[in-house]
């Protein structure tokens, strides 16, 4: 006689709350930020979240450093915009709301074709193969203008077909909500993938491929399947990008685009699922806001990346999780004053360094406009030693104060971490 026992797993309330807040944020964002610039930024952030998360399946989940992920999002964009043009010409009809799936299937198809060879190797060899594939596709984009549109790219009109319930996808707000729906669904699907057996064994392949092979798994096949899934979601993001911009150029498959995905996914935090979401937001801020404020924006992005690699290799997400751990033990109130000091001193040093950079750029690129330039409400004279002396003084003062504050913070942080470890051991003993 056997007795059946049933165990009921309680709901993860915290996870339900987080996903509900995420959905609410997507819905309410255009209501809070109503300007056209804000709506444009939100739309770009939406599809970049999907692309960065798909890249993180390779980098964060599988440990596969790819220099050519833009190939699959970019080819998804090209196939999606060709499908839109065919639909608008009446050759066959497909609703605009399904165009991102065309992009996704295109990314999946090319991932199937190119991924088998790419995933034959791992580590540095894999990275070099992806770089070669990326350069090959970018070269082809200039060789076949019939498909890629040449230097001018391919344009389309997203407002084709008859309106459905008044929705034409002409206004940007309607496109945003289409992107928001796909963003939420794809984010949930990729999170679910991390909880599947394939997602778990992919983590194992990242951490210890020899042991995975020892227990009977084919590591190349695991990487290949993950590569295909990442290609599909990258294509979905590319299809949404084509709808949003109504133009696709060869730049979307370039190495610069792949490098941007790598850089900002790393900045957000590749080891955490929500890290690429932060990275996508930073990418939009850099492309739209920072690039409009200064010609030296790439230099600033490079310096930020350098300092993050040196001092916070886990990205912004790791910093958030470290401080959440401190807050869970009730110790965050002891460090927030130190954080304020670090932020203020860092800001002072950055202002001085930025003033030097802007004067150098002005002398090199805008000397014909005169020696004076406006910087943060102050007029600087690039040919006057007083401006240079003031900028250097501000930078050195900020750096000195930052170093003093940093040392005090590290001592305080170390004491807090020791106390937390003692508390953890005490709780385990109970």
Secondary structure as UniProt FT lines:
FT   HELIX           13..32
FT   HELIX           36..56
FT   HELIX           57..61
FT   HELIX           70..89
FT   HELIX           96..98
FT   HELIX           99..118
FT   TURN            119..120
FT   HELIX           123..143
FT   HELIX           145..148
FT   HELIX           150..152
FT   STRAND          154..155
FT   TURN            165..166
FT   HELIX           172..194
FT   HELIX           197..207
FT   HELIX           209..214
FT   TURN            215..216
FT   HELIX           219..245
FT   STRAND          247..248
FT   HELIX           250..253
FT   HELIX           255..268
FT   TURN            270..271
FT   TURN            273..274
FT   HELIX           275..284
FT   HELIX           285..290
FT   HELIX           291..293
FT   TURN            295..296
FT   HELIX           297..311
FT   TURN            313..314
FT   HELIX           315..328
FT   TURN            329..330
FT   HELIX           332..334
FT   HELIX           336..365
FT   HELIX           367..369
FT   STRAND          372..375
FT   TURN            376..377
FT   STRAND          378..381
FT   TURN            382..383
FT   HELIX           385..429
//
